[in-house]
Amino acid sequence: MLGLEPFHMGPDTGTIGAEFLNALVDVEQAGGDPATAWDRAVGNIRTAIGQ
């Protein structure tokens, strides 16, 4: 299907996806800085999964 490889879903998949979605919304709708949104998302993900 379009050459896409499947990926495994783990217990933190929902948390990770939600944080990246929040970052996209911040940039697209609130005019946030992409680099800042990315850094915030990665930091929030690391905190949420205990790293």
KOLFI-292140 format. One record per residue: residue in three letters; x, y negated, z of N, C-alpha, C, O in turn. Coordinates in pm, whole numbers, padded with zeros to 5 digits, always signed. Layout:
residues N
AlaXYZXYZXYZXYZ;...
***
This chain:
residues 51
Met+00085+00117+00000+00000+00000+00000+00089-00124+00000+00139-00162+00106;Leu+00110-00184-00110+00190-00305-00127+00333-00290-00080+00402-00391-00063;Gly+00380-00169-00060+00519-00148-00019+00547-00183+00126+00663-00195+00165;Leu+00444-00200+00208+00464-00235+00348+00489-00109+00430+00421-00008+00412;Glu+00583-00117+00518+00615-00005+00607+00528-00014+00732+00506-00123+00784;Pro+00478+00098+00781+00400+00095+00905+00492+00063+01024+00612+00088+01019;Phe+00435+00008+01127+00512-00018+01247+00440+00044+01366+00318+00062+01365;His+00517+00075+01467+00462+00140+01585+00406+00035+01680+00464-00072+01699;Met+00293+00068+01738+00232-00022+01835+00262+00033+01974+00238+00151+02002;Gly+00313-00052+02060+00343-00013+02196+00255-00086+02295+00165-00160+02256;Pro+00281-00067+02422+00197-00128+02524+00204-00281+02526+00114-00346+02581;Asp+00307-00340+02469+00321-00485+02470+00286-00550+02337+00304-00671+02321;Thr+00237-00474+02242+00206-00527+02110+00105-00641+02116+00122-00742+02047;Gly+00002-00627+02196-00101-00731+02207-00045-00860+02265-00076-00968+02217;Thr+00037-00848+02367+00099-00964+02429+00190-01037+02331+00187-01160+02321;Ile+00269-00962+02259+00362-01021+02162+00284-01090+02051+00316-01204+02016;Gly+00185-01024+01998+00105-01083+01891+00033-01210+01935+00026-01307+01859;Ala-00020-01208+02056-00091-01326+02107+00002-01445+02121-00036-01557+02089;Glu+00123-01422+02169+00217-01532+02186+00259-01592+02052+00271-01714+02039;Phe+00281-01507+01952+00317-01560+01820+00198-01633+01758+00216-01734+01689;Leu+00077-01584+01780-00041-01654+01730-00054-01790+01797-00085-01889+01731;Asn-00030-01796+01927-00034-01925+01998+00067-02022+01940+00038-02141+01925;Ala+00185-01973+01906+00288-02059+01848+00243-02112+01713+00262-02230+01683;Leu+00185-02027+01631+00136-02071+01500+00026-02176+01512+00025-02275+01439;Val-00065-02154+01603-00174-02250+01625-00118-02383+01673-00162-02489+01628;Asp-00020-02379+01763+00042-02501+01813+00101-02582+01697+00085-02704+01692;Val+00169-02515+01607+00233-02584+01495+00129-02632+01393+00134-02747+01349;Glu+00036-02545+01357-00059-02578+01251-00165-02679+01294-00197-02770+01218;Gln-00218-02663+01413-00332-02747+01453-00294-02862+01544-00359-02967+01543;Ala-00189-02845+01623-00151-02950+01717-00028-03027+01671+00015-03121+01738;Gly+00028-02988+01557+00144-03059+01505+00271-03037+01585+00361-03120+01583;Gly+00277-02925+01655+00396-02894+01735+00518-02866+01649+00507-02834+01531;Asp+00633-02880+01710+00760-02852+01642+00777-02700+01628+00767-02628+01727;Pro+00803-02650+01508+00816-02506+01488+00925-02440+01573+00903-02333+01629;Ala+01040-02504+01584+01150-02445+01663+01112-02437+01810+01142-02339+01877;Thr+01048-02540+01860+01006-02541+02000+00899-02435+02025+00904-02364+02125;Ala+00804-02425+01932+00697-02325+01946+00755-02184+01945+00713-02098+02022;Trp+00853-02161+01857+00918-02029+01849+00990-01997+01981+00973-01888+02036;Asp+01068-02092+02030+01143-02070+02154+01048-02044+02271+01074-01958+02355;Arg+00939-02119+02276+00841-02100+02383+00778-01962+02372+00761-01893+02474;Ala+00742-01920+02252+00681-01788+02233+00776-01677+02276+00736-01585+02347;Val+00901-01685+02234+00999-01583+02270+01019-01580+02421+01027-01472+02481;Gly+01029-01697+02483+01044-01703+02629+00925-01644+02701+00941-01569+02798;Asn+00804-01677+02655+00683-01622+02716+00675-01471+02699+00631-01400+02789;Ile+00716-01422+02583+00716-01278+02559+00814-01209+02653+00781-01107+02715;Arg+00933-01263+02664+01033-01202+02753+00984-01198+02897+01003-01099+02967;Thr+00920-01306+02941+00866-01309+03077+00756-01205+03093+00752-01133+03192;Ala+00667-01199+02995+00552-01109+03004+00592-00962+03005+00527-00880+03070;Ile+00699-00928+02933+00738-00787+02928+00851-00753+03026+00902-00641+03028;Gly+00888-00851+03106+00984-00826+03214+01128-00824+03172+01208-00750+03228;Gln+01165-00905+03074+01306-00910+03031+01366-01044+03061+01484-01067+03033;
***
